[in-house]
Amino acid sequence: MPPDDPLYIRYHDEEWGVPVRDGTALFTLLCLEGQQAGLSWRTVLSRRDAYMELFHGFDPVHVARLTEADVDRLSADVRLIRHRGKIRAIVKNAGALIALEASGTPFATHLWSFVEGETLLGDGNRPHPAAMAAARSMSRDLSGRGFAFVGPTICYAFMQAAGLVMDHDQGCCRRSALLP
């Protein structure tokens, strides 16, 4: 992260690594992490407000109703990352989330089950081995349920961002602020 980028600094200081237990917020973050594939997180952050607006606040019911005509419209919107596969993935993921919850499992509960409901503590210097295994397991599970753009690398980045794994560096002030 560039040390002088206000957008990154605000994201790091206020959001990254804070445990998220709200299903819609987790859905939003998982979809945005998928948008990052092959790009910088800065690229996604700078477009996040447009994603929130154009994807109905990531309300899964509204997103799942988007049509191929909507995908065409969204793919042409310069405020988004105009990758049709990534845009379709958001719609597909909404449908997969709805199916998961229809089976009786809340999305947040399901995602946190990969870390047994507790944040895994990494040291911030290298990938946490248990979190890497959990990310691979999460990726396999979500892919099997019909989610897209949820490979192990995306799942690990999602886990870091959503506080399922604590990867702030040892000397980072946010680490001590977030630890119990």
C-alpha positions, 0 to 999 in steps of 0.5 A, a space after each residue: 500500500 502506498 503510504 501516502 494514498 488517503 484512500 488506502 490509509 482510510 481503508 487500512 485504518 478503518 476497515 481492513 481486518 475488522 471482523 465482519 459478521 453481517 451477511 450482506 457486508 460479507 457478500 459485498 466484500 467477497 464480490 469486490 475481492 473477485 473484482 480485484 483479480 489481476 488488478 490492484 485493490 486501489 482500482 477496486 476501492 476507487 470504484 466501490 461507491 459505483 459498485 454499491 450504487 449499481 448493484 443495489 447495495 449488494 442486496 443479493 435478492 436485487 442482484 440475483 434479478 439482474 438480467 443479461 441486458 443489465 450485464 450489458 449495461 453494467 459492462 459499458 459503465 466506465 465507473 466499473 471494472 468492465 469485465 463481463 465475466 466479473 460482472 456476471 460473477 456478482 449476479 451468479 454469486 447472489 443466486 448461489 448465496 440465496 440458494 445457500 441461505 434457502 438451505 437454512 445456513 446464513 451466509 455469515 455463519 457458513 463463511 465463519 465456519 471455515 475458521 471455526 467462528 474465530 479470527 485466526 491470528 497470523 503474524 503479518 509477515 507471511 501467509 497463515 498456514 491454517 488460514 491458507 488451508 481454510 481459504 482453499 477449503 472455502 474456495 472449493 466449497 463456494 465453487 461447488 455451490 456455484 459461486 464464481 471468482 472465488 479461488 484460494 487467493 481471492 478467498 484468502 484476501 477476503 479472509 484478511 479483509 473481513 477479519 477471518 484472519 488477522 494479518 496486520 503486521 506485528 508492529 501495526 497499531 491496527 493489530 493491537 486495536 483489533 485483538 481482544 
